[in-house]
């Protein structure tokens, strides 16, 4: 379940008093399709949560771009919790490890749609047209294993091979398995971690998730679902269809940026716009417009002001809103940012909470102002890295990665590395804090040079990582620290 954020709950209560929201809620209850306009910031995510919770039905949201889809995913994971939110990215021209990663997301999303419990699936316009295996065949070829099940290891090996898994000495990525005596390791495509099955004769004695690099157990689980490789064509007896055509009939469909569908179709002559619109019309749900349209449910919201670190400008707005007795909420990406803003704005008397959202908004009808820390103090590193059009021959990543390894508030180090991998054309030069330093001996106990090399290879497309030498900064005031290895990473 999502963490309980007091500020989020108060924001939801205020949105619920908005006249446009009440019209929106009535339309949701009635069913059919309806148009919505005047949406700013993360307001769409609040509407999605309300719809999902009030109807108990699955919801598929299609965004105009991959970046916009990722924004929806992140916001809804904050508001709903990760267990309800699935991501179905488009395949595009992906190859190698990127292709496996995308299929992992897709497989996980299809698993959510087939699971029977309501879920929210986030995709893109092009993702709606992605060809997926017949769901009945996908379900039939899944392998469901539970602790206590009786099955011969050789039988399980045969079944894994039939659905596209390959036997290796050690598992390192999805679609691999390994066998050592009565232990069978499998990396299911739809799982974040590989699993270790321990057998007693022909009985599965235990199932544990484990870390690839350290081989240490992550946690015990009762059962695991192993999805097949989409590319093993002889598994599919039915006809592959688009995601749009296979989602369960009771699901709702939201199109974010409906007015941009025409441009999307113009960019690809193989796309039949009328056919897409006809398929959309068959589903209950909302068409969100980027402009005001007659007959649409119009929210009179506006984007948050980008203060660009100007506290004086922010203070003026805060004082004006306080005079008007408006409701102001500042939402932060992590506890560090929350503490910093709390000290900066300690005399302003506003609610500041750790609850990451992509963008703030104003809803004047209920005197509501939602601000985000990264729009007050802009930091464009993540946006810079996520810009798919950027690519550089040489990238230097110095003394950064250990911040991600030290604190989950910064984000996962593997996700950050994946962004860096995507913008690196030829060579990445990298160093980071290591476990021999006094600063990190207790907090980064496994991060030595060998571990760093394995970690980079595992989470990027770099297949060659070479140590170039160590720095000589471990002297004087910094005695006992530094002496870090500089690595060069490239692809052969």
C-alpha positions in Angstrom: 0.0 0.0 0.0 1.0 3.6 -0.5 2.4 5.4 2.5 -0.1 7.6 4.4 0.7 11.2 3.5 -1.4 13.7 5.6 -0.8 16.4 3.0 -1.9 14.2 0.2 -5.1 13.3 2.0 -5.9 17.0 2.6 -5.3 17.8 -1.1 -7.6 15.0 -2.1 -10.4 16.3 0.2 -10.0 19.8 -1.3 -10.1 18.6 -4.9 -13.2 16.7 -4.0 -15.0 20.0 -3.2 -14.2 21.4 -6.7 -17.3 21.8 -8.9 -15.6 20.4 -12.0 -14.4 17.4 -9.9 -18.0 16.6 -8.9 -19.1 16.7 -12.6 -16.1 14.4 -13.3 -17.0 12.0 -10.6 -20.6 11.8 -11.9 -19.4 11.0 -15.4 -17.1 8.3 -14.0 -20.0 6.7 -12.2 -22.3 6.8 -15.3 -19.7 5.2 -17.6 -19.2 6.0 -21.3 -16.6 8.4 -22.7 -16.2 12.0 -21.6 -13.8 14.8 -22.4 -11.7 16.7 -19.7 -9.7 19.9 -20.1 -7.9 22.5 -17.9 -5.7 20.0 -16.2 -2.3 21.1 -14.8 0.6 19.4 -13.1 -0.1 16.2 -11.2 -3.8 16.8 -11.0 -4.4 14.1 -13.5 -2.8 11.5 -11.1 -5.2 12.6 -8.3 -8.2 12.1 -10.7 -6.8 8.7 -11.7 -6.5 7.6 -8.0 -10.0 8.8 -7.3 -11.4 6.9 -10.3 -9.5 3.7 -9.5 -10.6 3.7 -5.9 -14.2 4.6 -6.5 -14.9 2.1 -9.3 -12.8 -0.8 -8.4 -12.0 -1.2 -12.1 -8.7 -1.5 -13.9 -7.5 1.6 -15.7 -5.2 1.9 -18.7 -3.7 5.3 -19.3 -2.1 6.1 -22.7 0.2 9.2 -22.8 1.6 10.9 -25.8 5.2 10.3 -24.9 7.3 7.9 -22.9 8.5 10.6 -20.6 4.9 11.6 -19.9 4.0 8.0 -19.2 6.9 7.7 -16.8 5.6 10.8 -15.0 2.2 9.2 -14.6 3.8 6.0 -13.3 5.9 7.8 -10.7 3.0 10.0 -9.5 0.6 7.1 -9.2 3.2 5.0 -7.3 3.2 7.8 -4.8 -0.5 8.1 -4.6 -1.6 4.4 -4.9 1.4 2.3 -4.1 3.6 0.3 -6.5 1.6 -2.9 -6.1 -1.3 -1.4 -8.1 0.7 0.4 -10.8 2.2 -1.3 -13.9 4.2 0.2 -16.8 3.9 -1.0 -20.4 6.5 0.9 -22.5 6.6 0.7 -26.3 9.4 -1.5 -27.8 10.5 0.9 -30.5 13.9 -0.2 -32.0 15.2 -1.6 -28.7 17.9 -4.3 -28.8 19.9 -6.4 -26.4 19.6 -5.6 -22.7 17.2 -2.7 -23.3 14.9 -5.1 -25.2 14.9 -7.5 -22.2 14.2 -4.7 -19.8 11.2 -3.4 -21.9 9.8 -7.0 -22.2 10.2 -7.3 -18.4 8.0 -4.2 -17.9 5.5 -5.5 -20.5 5.3 -8.9 -19.1 4.8 -7.5 -15.6 1.9 -5.3 -16.9 0.2 -8.2 -18.7 0.5 -10.2 -15.5 -1.3 -7.4 -13.7 -4.1 -7.3 -16.3 -4.5 -11.1 -16.1 -4.3 -11.2 -12.3 -8.0 -10.6 -11.7 -7.4 -7.7 -9.2 -7.9 -4.1 -10.4 -4.7 -2.4 -11.5 -3.5 0.8 -13.3 -1.4 0.2 -16.4 0.5 3.2 -17.9 1.5 3.1 -21.6 1.9 5.4 -24.6 0.0 6.0 -27.8 2.4 3.6 -29.6 2.2 1.2 -26.7 -1.5 0.8 -27.3 -0.6 -0.6 -30.8 2.1 -2.9 -29.5 1.5 -6.5 -30.5 1.2 -8.9 -27.6 0.7 -12.6 -27.4 -2.8 -14.0 -27.0 -3.5 -13.6 -23.2 -5.0 -17.1 -23.0 -1.8 -18.6 -24.4 0.4 -16.4 -22.2 -1.6 -17.6 -19.2 -1.4 -21.2 -20.3 2.5 -21.1 -20.7 3.2 -19.5 -17.4 4.8 -21.6 -14.7 3.4 -21.1 -11.2 5.5 -22.5 -8.4 4.6 -22.6 -4.7 6.7 -23.7 -1.8 5.6 -27.3 -1.0 4.9 -28.2 -4.7 6.1 -31.5 -5.9 8.0 -31.4 -9.3 11.1 -33.1 -10.6 14.0 -30.7 -11.3 14.5 -32.2 -14.7 10.8 -31.6 -15.6 11.0 -28.0 -14.4 14.2 -27.5 -16.5 12.4 -28.9 -19.6 9.5 -26.5 -19.0 11.8 -23.5 -18.5 13.6 -24.3 -21.7 10.4 -24.6 -23.7 9.3 -21.1 -22.7 12.5 -19.5 -23.7 14.8 -19.6 -20.7 18.5 -20.6 -21.1 20.7 -22.6 -18.8 23.8 -20.8 -17.5 26.4 -21.4 -14.8 25.0 -18.4 -12.8 22.0 -16.2 -13.5 22.7 -12.6 -14.3 19.7 -11.4 -16.2 16.1 -12.4 -17.0 15.4 -15.5 -19.0 18.3 -17.4 -17.4 18.4 -20.3 -14.9 21.1 -22.4 -13.3 21.3 -25.7 -11.4 23.6 -26.8 -8.6 22.6 -30.0 -7.0 19.2 -29.5 -5.4 19.2 -25.8 -5.9 17.6 -24.1 -9.0 18.1 -20.4 -9.6 15.7 -18.6 -12.0 15.5 -15.0 -13.1 11.8 -14.6 -14.2 11.2 -11.9 -16.7 8.6 -10.1 -14.6 10.5 -10.1 -11.3 12.9 -7.5 -10.0 15.1 -10.2 -8.4 16.1 -13.7 -9.3 14.7 -16.5 -7.2 16.4 -19.6 -5.6 14.4 -22.8 -5.3 15.7 -25.3 -2.8 14.5 -28.9 -3.3 14.2 -31.8 -0.9 13.9 -34.7 -3.2 11.1 -33.6 -5.6 9.6 -31.1 -3.3 10.2 -27.3 -3.4 11.3 -26.8 0.1 11.7 -23.0 -0.1 11.7 -20.0 -2.5 13.8 -17.0 -1.9 14.6 -13.8 -3.8 18.3 -13.0 -3.8 20.8 -10.4 -4.9 22.7 -11.3 -8.1 26.1 -9.8 -7.1 26.3 -10.8 -3.4 24.1 -14.0 -3.8 22.6 -13.0 -0.4 18.9 -13.8 0.2 16.6 -10.8 -0.2 13.4 -12.4 1.3 11.5 -15.6 1.4 8.4 -15.8 -0.8 5.6 -18.3 -0.9 5.2 -18.6 -4.7 6.6 -17.3 -8.0 5.0 -16.8 -11.4 7.4 -17.4 -14.3 6.3 -15.7 -17.6 7.5 -17.0 -21.0 9.6 -15.1 -23.6 7.2 -13.3 -26.0 9.6 -14.1 -28.9 9.2 -17.9 -28.6 6.6 -18.0 -31.4 5.7 -21.7 -31.2 4.1 -21.1 -27.8 1.3 -18.9 -29.3 -1.5 -20.8 -31.0 -3.9 -17.8 -31.1 -3.4 -14.6 -33.0 -1.2 -11.8 -31.5 -3.2 -8.6 -31.1 -2.6 -5.1 -29.9 -2.6 -4.1 -26.3 -5.6 -1.9 -27.0 -7.7 -4.9 -28.2 -6.7 -7.3 -25.5 -7.3 -5.3 -22.3 -10.2 -6.7 -20.3 -13.6 -5.4 -21.4 -14.4 -4.0 -18.0 -11.3 -1.8 -18.0 -11.4 1.9 -18.4 -9.2 3.7 -21.0 -7.8 7.2 -20.6 -6.2 9.0 -23.4 -3.9 11.8 -22.2 -3.5 14.4 -25.0 -6.4 13.0 -27.1 -6.1 16.0 -29.5 -2.6 14.9 -30.4 -3.6 11.5 -31.7 -3.9 13.0 -35.2 -0.3 14.2 -35.2 0.8 10.8 -33.9 -1.0 9.1 -36.8 0.4 11.6 -39.4 3.9 10.6 -38.3 3.3 7.0 -39.3 1.4 6.2 -42.5 0.7 2.6 -41.3 -1.5 3.9 -38.5 -5.3 4.0 -39.1 -6.5 6.9 -37.0 -10.2 6.1 -37.5 -9.7 2.5 -36.4 -7.9 3.6 -33.2 -10.6 6.1 -32.4 -13.3 3.5 -33.0 -11.5 1.1 -30.6 -11.2 3.9 -28.0 -14.9 4.7 -28.2 -15.8 1.2 -27.2 -14.3 1.7 -23.8 -15.4 3.7 -20.8 -13.0 6.5 -19.9 -11.7 10.0 -20.4 -10.2 11.9 -23.3 -7.9 14.6 -21.8 -7.5 17.7 -24.0 -4.7 20.2 -24.0 -7.2 23.0 -24.8 -10.7 23.9 -23.7 -13.4 22.3 -25.8 -17.2 22.7 -25.7 -18.8 19.9 -23.8 -15.7 19.0 -21.9 -15.4 19.0 -18.1 -13.3 22.0 -17.5 -11.0 22.2 -14.5 -9.8 25.8 -13.9 -6.3 24.8 -12.7 -3.0 26.4 -13.5 0.7 25.2 -13.3 2.9 25.9 -10.3 5.1 29.0 -10.7 8.7 28.0 -11.4 10.5 30.0 -8.7 14.0 29.2 -9.9 15.3 29.3 -6.3 13.9 32.8 -5.7 12.8 32.6 -2.1 11.7 36.2 -2.1 9.2 35.6 -4.9 8.0 32.5 -3.2 7.5 34.4 0.1 5.4 37.0 -1.6 3.1 34.3 -2.9 3.0 32.6 0.4 2.0 35.8 2.2 -0.6 36.6 -0.3 -2.1 33.1 0.0 -2.0 33.4 3.8 -3.9 36.7 3.6 -6.5 35.0 1.4 -6.6 32.0 3.8 -5.7 29.7 1.0 -4.4 26.1 1.5 -0.7 25.6 0.6 1.1 22.3 0.5 4.8 21.8 -0.4 5.7 18.3 -1.4 9.3 17.1 -1.5 11.2 14.4 -3.3 13.0 13.1 -0.2 13.6 13.7 3.5 16.7 15.7 2.8 14.9 18.2 0.6 12.0 18.3 3.2 14.4 19.2 6.0 16.1 21.8 3.8 12.9 23.5 2.8 11.5 23.3 6.4 14.5 25.3 7.6 14.3 27.8 4.7 10.6 28.4 5.2 10.3 27.8 8.9 8.6 31.1 9.5 6.0 30.7 6.8 3.7 28.3 8.7 3.0 25.9 5.7 2.7 22.2 5.4 6.0 20.6 4.0 5.9 16.9 3.5 8.0 14.2 1.8 5.7 12.9 -1.0 7.3 12.9 -4.4 5.1 14.3 -7.3 6.2 15.4 -10.7 4.6 18.9 -10.8 2.5 21.2 -8.6 -0.7 23.0 -9.6 -3.1 25.7 -8.4 -6.9 25.1 -8.1 -8.3 28.5 -7.3 -11.9 27.3 -6.9 -11.0 25.6 -3.6 -8.1 28.0 -2.7 -5.6 25.1 -3.2 -1.9 25.5 -4.1 0.3 22.4 -4.4 4.1 23.1 -4.8 6.9 20.7 -5.5 10.5 21.2 -4.2 12.1 20.6 -7.6 10.0 23.5 -9.1 11.1 25.8 -6.3 14.8 24.7 -6.5 15.2 23.4 -10.0 17.7 20.6 -10.5 17.7 19.4 -14.1 20.1 16.4 -13.7 17.4 13.7 -14.0 15.6 15.6 -16.8 18.9 16.1 -18.6 19.7 12.4 -18.4 16.2 11.3 -19.4 16.3 13.4 -22.6 16.5 10.7 -25.2 17.9 13.0 -27.9 21.1 13.7 -26.0 24.2 11.5 -26.6 27.9 12.2 -26.0 31.0 10.3 -27.1 32.6 10.7 -23.7 30.9 11.0 -20.3 32.6 11.6 -16.9 30.7 10.4 -13.8 32.8 11.4 -10.8 31.9 11.0 -7.1 28.2 10.8 -7.8 27.1 7.1 -7.9 27.8 6.4 -4.2 25.1 9.0 -3.2 22.5 6.8 -4.9 23.9 3.6 -3.3 24.0 5.3 0.1 20.4 6.6 0.2 17.2 5.4 -1.5 16.0 9.0 -1.3 18.3 9.8 -4.2 16.9 6.9 -6.3 18.2 3.5 -7.2 21.8 3.5 -8.4 21.0 1.0 -11.2 18.3 3.3 -12.6 20.7 6.3 -12.5 23.3 4.2 -14.3 20.8 3.2 -17.0 20.2 6.9 -17.7 23.9 7.5 -18.0 24.3 4.5 -20.2 21.7 5.8 -22.6 23.5 9.1 -23.2 27.0 7.6 -23.5 28.1 7.1 -27.0 31.5 5.6 -26.6 33.3 5.9 -23.3 32.2 6.4 -19.7 34.8 7.3 -17.1 33.5 6.7 -13.5 34.7 6.7 -10.0 32.8 6.6 -6.7 33.2 6.2 -2.9 34.5 2.7 -2.0 34.4 0.4 1.0 38.1 0.9 2.0 37.4 4.6 2.9 36.6 5.6 6.5 33.5 7.5 5.2 32.0 4.4 3.6 33.5 1.4 5.4 30.2 0.7 7.3 27.7 2.2 4.8 29.1 0.7 1.6 30.6 -2.6 2.8 30.4 -4.5 -0.5 31.4 -1.7 -2.9 35.0 -2.6 -3.8 36.5 -2.5 -7.3 35.3 -6.0 -8.2 31.8 -5.3 -7.1 31.6 -2.0 -9.0 32.8 -3.7 -12.2 30.1 -6.4 -11.9 27.4 -3.9 -11.0 28.2 -1.7 -14.0 28.1 -4.7 -16.4 24.9 -6.0 -14.9 22.9 -2.8 -15.2 24.3 -1.2 -18.4 25.2 -2.2 -21.9 28.9 -1.7 -21.2 30.5 -5.2 -21.6 34.0 -3.9 -20.9 34.9 -2.2 -17.6 38.6 -1.6 -17.0 40.3 0.0 -13.9 42.8 2.7 -14.9 44.4 3.4 -11.5 43.7 5.0 -8.2 43.9 8.7 -7.0 46.4 9.9 -4.5 44.1 12.2 -2.6 44.2 10.1 0.6 46.6 12.4 2.5 46.5 15.2 5.0 43.0 16.1 6.1 41.6 13.3 3.9 43.9 10.5 5.3 41.9 7.3 5.3 39.6 8.4 2.5 39.8 8.6 -1.3 42.3 6.3 -3.1 39.4 5.6 -5.4 39.7 3.6 -8.6 38.9 5.3 -11.9 37.1 3.0 -14.4 36.6 3.3 -18.1 33.5 1.6 -19.6 32.9 0.9 -23.2 31.1 -1.6 -25.5 33.0 -4.1 -27.7 
